[in-house]
Amino acid sequence: MSSDIAPFCLVCFETDNKNYSMSAIRNPKDFWAGLIYLGIGLGAVYIAQDYEMGTAVRMGPGYFPIVLGSVLALIGFIALVRSFLRPGEAIGRLAWREALLVLGATAVFGMLVRGAGLALSLLVLVVISAYASRQFRLRSSVLLALGLALFSVLVFIKGLGIPLPLWGKWLGG
């Protein structure tokens, strides 16, 4: 498709040498990202509005979600406005396979961590998540997983004393 088709375009297409455009949105990625950020930010502010706010020195339970939600909503609003002013590329295909692998890996980690322990669960998490990449290599993924597992054990179990089993009850831990 030629670049001279309407510069303000969300859905543009050509048929029979005629150009059609259906929107004033110039950057669909910024538009949808801004809309999502704005929605989540305003949702956080709405949910936290009944919590006590407190002050900057003595923060109440509503302070952090309201401030963070407001900042997120502001970022979303800026991205939304920017989507009408700056040109950008269209949104590509949705990466369903990749998203399901990453979400599935997180769910598998949650199911394994108590029974198999932190070390083995992290290994499985990283390898399944890495498989979502087009550049997946088993050897480098396993090395990354081993490094992450070692780091996590040292920081969370040894350093911070979080009561997670290194090796779970399924492995005799």
N, C-alpha and C positions, 0 to 999 in steps of 0.2 A: 504494500500500500504506500502511496507516495506521501511525503511529509507535508505537502501543500493542502491536504485535506484539513478541514476546519481545525484551527489551533486549540479551540476550546471543545474538547471532545472526550467523552467517556466511552461511547460506543460509536465507532466510525467504521464505515465499510464502503466499498466501491462495487457498483454493478452497472454494466452497460456504459462504462466511462462516466458515470455520474457519482458524485461524492455525497454521502449522507452523514450527518452528525446529529447526535441526540442529546448533548449536554454541554454545559459551560465548564465542566470540570477538566482541567488541563493535566492534572497529575492524580490518576486514580489510586495509586499506592498511598500517597499522602492523605487523600480523601478518606479512604477506608480506615487507615491507621488512626487518623485524627478522630473519626467517628467512634471507633472502639475505645480509644483513650478517654475521650470526653464522656462516653457512657459509663465506663468503669469508674472514672473519677467522681462523676456526679452520683453514681450509685453508692460509692463509699461514703460520700458526704451525707447522703440521704439516710443511710443505715445508721451512721454514727451521730445523727443530729439529736437523739434522745440521751446520749451519754454526756456526762459532765465534762465540760471543756477544760477547766482549770486555767492556769497561766503558763507562760513559757518557763517560769522557775518551778512551779508546782503543777506539772501536767496531769490532767485528769484522763480517764480512759478514752475520751473522745478526741483529745488533742491530736494525737498522731494520725488516726484515720482521716480526720477532717483536714488537717494540713496537707497530708500526703495526697488525699483525694482531690483537694483543690489544685495542688501543683500538677497532678496528672491531668485534670480537666483543662487547666490552662495550656499545657503542652498539646493536648488534643485540639483545643480551639485554634492554637497557632498553626498546627499541621493542617487543619481543616481550611483555614483562610489561605494558607500557602498553596493548597491544592488548586485554587482558582487562579493563582497568580503566576506560578512557575510551571513550565512544561515538564513532563515526566513520562516514563514508560508505562505501558499497560500492565495489568496484573497477569502473571502467567498462570499456568495450570495449578490447581491445588495438589499438593504433594501428599495424597492420601496415604500411600504406602509408607512413606517416611514418617509421617505424623503418627500413624498407628504403631509403627515399630518403636518410636520413642515413648509414646504413652504406654504401650504394652510393656516395655522394659521397666518403666517406673512402677507399674502395677505388679509385675513379677518381683521386683526388688522388695516392695512392701509385703508381699506374701512370703518371701524367702527369709527376710532379715532375722526374724525370731528363731526360725527352725534351723537355718543353715549358717547363720552368723553374718556379721558385717563383711568380712573378707570375701567370702564366696558370693554373697549377694551383690557386692560391688563389681566383682568380676563379670557376673552375668549381666548386670545393668549396662556396663560399658560396652561389652561385646555386642549385645543386641542393639543398643543405640547406635553404635558405630556402623552396624550392618545397614543402617538407613542411608549411609553415604555412598555415592557412586565411586569414591576412592577407597572403599573398604579393603583393608588388608588384615587378615586374621592375626598375623605375628605382631604388627604394630598395635593393634587393638588390645591384644593380651598384655603386651608390655605396658601400655598406657593404663590398663585396668590394674595391673600389679602395682604400679607406681601410685595410683590413686588409692588403692586399698591400703598400702603401707602408710601413705600420708594420713589417710582418714583414721586409721588405727592409732597412729602416734598422736594426732591432734585430739580426736574425740574421745577415744577410750582411755589412753594413757594420760594425755595432757589435761583434758577437761573432766575426766572421770564420768562420762556419760555411760549409764548402765546398759550398753548394748553388748551382746555376746560376740566375741571375736570369732569363735566357732560355735555354732548353735547346737541344740540338743540332738539334732539329727546326726551330727558328726561327733558326738560324744563330748561336747563342750559344756 
